[in-house]
Amino acid sequence: TLSVKYSNKNIFVSWVLSDNQKPTEADWVGFFKRYDSNTQYIQYIKTGGASIGSRYFPTPSTPGFYDFRFFSNGSYNDISKSDVLYIGPEVELKAQLKPGVIFCTWTLKSGDISASDWIALCETSKSTKNYLSCHYIDPKLNAITFQAPRTPGEYELRFVPQLAGYTAVATSEKILIPNHDNLTLEIKSPNSEIRVTWDIRSVDVSRSDWIALYKQGASNNNYITYKYIDKVK
């Protein structure tokens, strides 16, 4: 197994071979960018045949995601990988819902941020790749304003550093957009017409929209009657 401890200047990696794994003088540990092939190491050390050991590696200056891999007897087939190691700024995100907008602030805990880092507004159930909107960071500031979604649901902000693809390394608290859409019915007497008024805020209303009358519990295609709306507002 491989374990890693990280500081701003050095990365400390240690290894322990299992009882059924015989050490050799040609065993080695490599330091890699995440997803790079086993021949594309950044740096490596030989273990000297030790079944238990540790070494320091210098922390790379390029932000990104890295890992360590253990190789037996000079081969390029790894028998163990460390957890993924993130090198880059550590950021704490805060989100506050205000009328029509989401106000985002961040606190830099360690490292440096750059104008290539960005913050994405996402549905909590969706990947960062499916973000709704995003802003690149201005390193001179610590706040960004997003337009709040109109669709009810649960959202969050995610911090994505440069060269990290769509992998977020910090997430804000959840942002709940409530459902303010409503229909109001008015029935003056039995067998009279039903008057319907609506207040729809989550989407733009058009004359192609329609309102249907149902028995309670019926599916959407089992309506009794329907009408297209004749007024957008």
WOCORTA-V707763 format. One line per field, one symbol per residue. ss: DSSP state (@ for helix, = for strand, . for the rest). phi: phi as a letter, one per 30 degrees, with the letter a starting at -180 (. if undefined). burial: # if it has 9 or more other ideal C-beta (glycine too) atoms within 8 Angstrom, else .. A space follows every 10 residues. Layout:
ss=???
phi=???
burial=???
This chain:
ss=.=====...= ======.... .......=== ===....... ..====.... .=======.. ...======= =......=== =...===..= ========.. ========== .......=== ===....@@@ ..====.... ..=====... ..======== .........= =...===... .======... ...======. .........= ===....... ....====.. ...
phi=.bbbbbbdcb cccbbbdddc cddbdcdbbc cbdeidddcc ddabbddiid dbaaaccddd dddlcbacbc bchidccdca bdddcccldc bccbbbdbei bcccbbbdda ibcbdcdbbc cbdddcdddc ddaabddced cbabccdddd delcbacbcb deicicddca bdddcccdcc dacbcbcdae iddcccbbbc cdbddbdddb bbcbdejddd ccddaabddc bdb
burial=.#.#...... #####..... #.##..#### ####...#.. ##....#... ..#...#.#. ..######## ##.....#.# .#..###### #.###.#... ######.#.. #.#...#### ###....#.. #.....#... .....#.##. ...####### #..#...### .#..#.#... #......... .....#.#.. .#..#..... ##.#...... ..#.....#. ...
